[in-house]
Amino acid sequence: MRCVDDFRLRFGRRELVPIMIGGMGVDISTAELALEVARLGGVGHISDAMLPTVTDRRYKTKFVSTKQKQYKLNVHKADKAIVQFDLAQVAEATRLHVGKTMEAKRGNGMIFINCMEKLTMNSPRETLRTRLCSALDAGIDGITLAAGLHLGSFPLMEDHPRFRDAQLGIIVSSLRALQLFLRKNAKLNRLPDFIVVEGPLAGGHLGFGMDWAQYDLRTIVAEIQQHLQAEKLDIPVIPAGGIFTGSDAVSYLETGSAAVQVATRFTVAQECGIPEAVRQEYFKASEADIEVNMLSPTGYPMRMLKNCPAIGSGIRPNCEAFGYILDANGNCSYIDAYNRERALHPEVRRISVKDKICLCTHMRNYDCWTCGHYTYRLKDTTRRNADGTYQTLAAEHIFRDYQFSTDNKIALPA
Ligand SMILES: Cc1cc2nc3c(=O)[nH]c(=O)nc-3n(C[C@H](O)[C@H](O)[C@H](O)COP(=O)(O)O)c2cc1C
């Protein structure tokens, strides 16, 4: 019986353990997690979501307070169009986080950055260009284009000296999205180095509608493999979403996938950014505690635990400090929902907003508990302590379990 370690992911002459840990914003897939995965010979991800906020916390920069001070007179205004990011600061934050992470890298694996298109930051093209190019400047091994169609993202990096040597890939959830991407970028003579095919059971935002349950990862992966074969395109395909055991992974590797991307099992790793109390909520969750909803102001469905503090919270939008979801015109659907409720209940101090969440503040504070479909199985991957809590796991333990397990078994910690 074969295990994941019988296969290798190849990028040029490089050979890796075919396990990629998906990007999880905002600093859930930490540098520590990515470094551990690289040390073990796989591919780890950091995320570029809200990096100025992340570097403030990690490296004591002052990006958030500087921006907040600059725009403080705008706090009570509904119009957020003037709240622009300073591109030099976005570049500095990206270079700092990527640079420090890459400096610390050991082992034969690689570290990529997950870059979300839907983080429109009140100036979609320029902030995206800055984030992509600064990550390349700082020596990232690769970039995974995520959360959005990214039709114009390759041209934004085209003039960068590393455009043709860094590993650049894209996440898609359908053959159609892939075809659109390939068609739009045909002129560049630069194919993606890998394609992550993310199915409907993944965590974070989903590339499906609310009819997500009608789709199935295996079918989408097979369609994409057939298309690539027919077009004679040799691009590694990496399925993601609901791959919970080493055996699940092997079933994809045996049918032509180059690697798998996984995330949910690592949300309870000691190295991941989720605070311990929240990790316990992930462990405790039952299937009925998890939902896919339309609360994210990005407009994409998102999977999360129903009991997370973000849902129903009516906090004041904090776009002067954050503002990552603001579109090209300075709008965010949470601001509209918040202003509507404020106008309806002028006498109430703490209002509740039920139809949208303030994604920036709640993700930053680990109050939006986004998770994969199989989060309810995490309790079966560990042991319980005498006080009823669950033992968190070392990332190495989870990684090696994926790498070596057979027979759908999951190794419990010692
Ligand atoms: C807590 C959490 C946060 C996530 N955040 C992001 C993100 O910021 N960007 C992204 O492209 N994918 C995100 N994902 C999706 C993962 O990178 C990955 O593709 C997917 O969850 C794999 O499926 P699995 O969780 O069933 O293993 C997230 C997943 C989880 C569980």
The ligand as an ORCA input file, in Angstrom:
! r2SCAN-3c Opt
* xyz 0 1
  C      -8.624     28.740      8.664
  C      -8.458     28.788      7.166
  C      -8.148     29.979      6.539
  C      -7.957     30.030      5.174
  N      -7.602     31.199      4.573
  C      -7.314     31.225      3.247
  C      -6.796     32.408      2.641
  O      -6.581     33.431      3.293
  N      -6.538     32.372      1.307
  C      -6.741     31.228      0.564
  O      -6.486     31.234     -0.638
  N      -7.213     30.101      1.123
  C      -7.473     30.072      2.436
  N      -7.884     28.890      3.020
  C      -7.981     27.677      2.157
  C      -6.730     26.798      2.310
  O      -5.568     27.462      1.881
  C      -6.826     25.445      1.586
  O      -6.785     25.565      0.195
  C      -8.034     24.598      1.930
  O      -8.587     24.913      3.165
  C      -7.624     23.131      1.879
  O      -8.643     22.302      2.325
  P      -8.652     21.640      3.792
  O      -8.714     22.780      4.738
  O      -9.880     20.793      3.777
  O      -7.398     20.840      3.943
  C      -8.098     28.839      4.394
  C      -8.412     27.650      5.045
  C      -8.592     27.598      6.407
  C      -8.911     26.287      7.061
*
